[in-house]
Every structure is written in C-alpha cells, then in structure tokens.
Amino acid sequence: MERVNNITSSVIAICIDLHRKLGPGLFESVYEEVMDYKLRQSGIEFKRQVPIPVIYECVKMDVGFRADFIIEEEVIVEIKSIEAVHSVHKKQLLTYLRLANKQIGLLINFNEEILKNGVTRLINKYYE
C-alpha cells in the first residue's frame, strides 16, 4: 500500500502544480493534455485513455469505457472540469476500478478554486 500512496501523492502534487499555473475553468481536455506532459517530464510510467472492457461470461466486450490515466499500472486517475462532483462521477471511477481490477483511484476536479477541494481518493472494495 505504501507504493500506491507514493503514486497518489506524486500525482496529486503534479495536479496541484498545474492547477496553480492554469487555474480553474478550462476544458477537461486541456488539463488532460498538460497532465500528460507533466507526467512525461516526471518520468512516472502511465497510460492515457486506456480502454476498459467488460468481461461477461468469459466474453470480453469493448463497450467504450476509457480511463483517463492509469499510473504505474496501479492507480486510475479520472479528470473532470465540472461545477460539482456528484455520486455518478464517483460511481464511474469505482466501476473502472472494479472492471480493471485496480485498488485505488483518484477523481480530480480541476474546476475548484483550491484543487485540494477537488481531489477524491476512492478504494475498490472488490479488489483482488
């Protein structure tokens, strides 16, 4: 769990830095692109726009789910730039965690005046 905590701390620090420089109110795609750049600079291993299939009765179905980022094969990061985070956004991330069999996810809403108010860390209780 220490490794995952270090990963989430690094990602949050990167997000805070880019939020300080860009501020709130931009499109989600802008934050995603800048975060991609910052992650590359930091040397952190990541994948962007990762397809997450649904497996049903041993059949893999590509149904259009995509995680914004999977960091170090451990943490899913979902980026938002919305007025308010609602339960549906948390459920989306929890679904991704469950389908991808990942333990920890970060939901980052860049549309907050202070970014720490826009960071939600979620745990997949079904993680194996």
N, C-alpha and C positions, 0 to 999 in steps of 0.2 A: 504493500500500500504506500510505502514511502516513495517509491518511484513514481507512482501515479500522482501523489501530492506534489512532487517536484515538477512534474509535467504541467499540472494545472496552475501551479504558481508561476511558472515561466510564461505560459500562455496568457494568464491574466495580466502579468507585467507588460507583455507586448501590447495587449489590448489597451491598457491604461495609457501607455506611451503614445500610441497612435490616436487615441481619443483626445489626449491633451493637445496634440498638434492639429487635428482636424475638427474637433468639436462634434456636437450632436447635429442631427438634421440632414445628413447626406443619405443617399440611397444605400441599401444593403450591399449592392454590388461594388460600390466604391470601397467600403470597409473590408469586404472580402478580398478585393484585389490588393489593397495596401497590406492587409494581414499576410497574404501570400508572400509579398515582397519582404516583409519583416521576418517571417519565419525562415525564408531562404537565407537572409542575412545572418540569422542567429545560428544556423546550422541544425536546427531541430528538424527531425525527419517527419514528414507529413504527406498526406494525400488530400487532394481537393476535389470536391464534387464527386464523392465516392458513391457508386450505385449500391443500394442495399436491397437485395432480393428478399422475397417471401418464400419460405420453404413450406410447402403444404403436402402432406402425404408423400414425402420424399421427392417432390417435384419442385424444382427451382423456377420461380416466376419473377421476371423482371417487371415490376409494376410501377416504376417511376420514382421510388424513394431515392433521395440523394442526400448524403450527409455533406454539409459544407466543408468540414475538415475532419480527418482522423489523424490525430497526432501520436507519433511513436507507436502506432498500432494499438494504442491503449485508450485514448480519450477522444470522444466525439465532441466537436465544437459546432454549435449551430449559431449562426449570426442573424440578428434581427436589427432593424431600424424602424421601430414601431412606437406608437403612442404609449402603449402599455402591454406588458406581458400578461397573457391570460392562461388559464389552465390548458387550453388547447395547444399552446406552444410548448408547454411542459410535457404534455402527453405525446406530442410529436417526437420530442427528443427521447422520451422514455421508450417509445416504440422503436426508434432507431437503435437504441442501446440493446433492447431485447433481441431484435432481429439480427443485429451484428454481433451479439454476444460480447458486448463490452460492459465494463463495470461502471465507469464514470463518464458523465457528460457535462459540458458547460454550455449554458444558454446565455449568450452575450447580447444585450440590447444596447446598441450604441446611441439610441435616441434619448439618453438620460443626460441631464446636466452634469452629474457626477457619476462616472462609469461604475463605481462600486455598487451603486444602487441598481445597476442593470445586469449584474452578474448573478446567475443562479447555477448552483452546482447540484446535479442530480445523480442519484445512485440507482443502479439497476438491481432490484432485489431478486431478480430471477437469474442473475449472473452465475454461470457455472465455472 
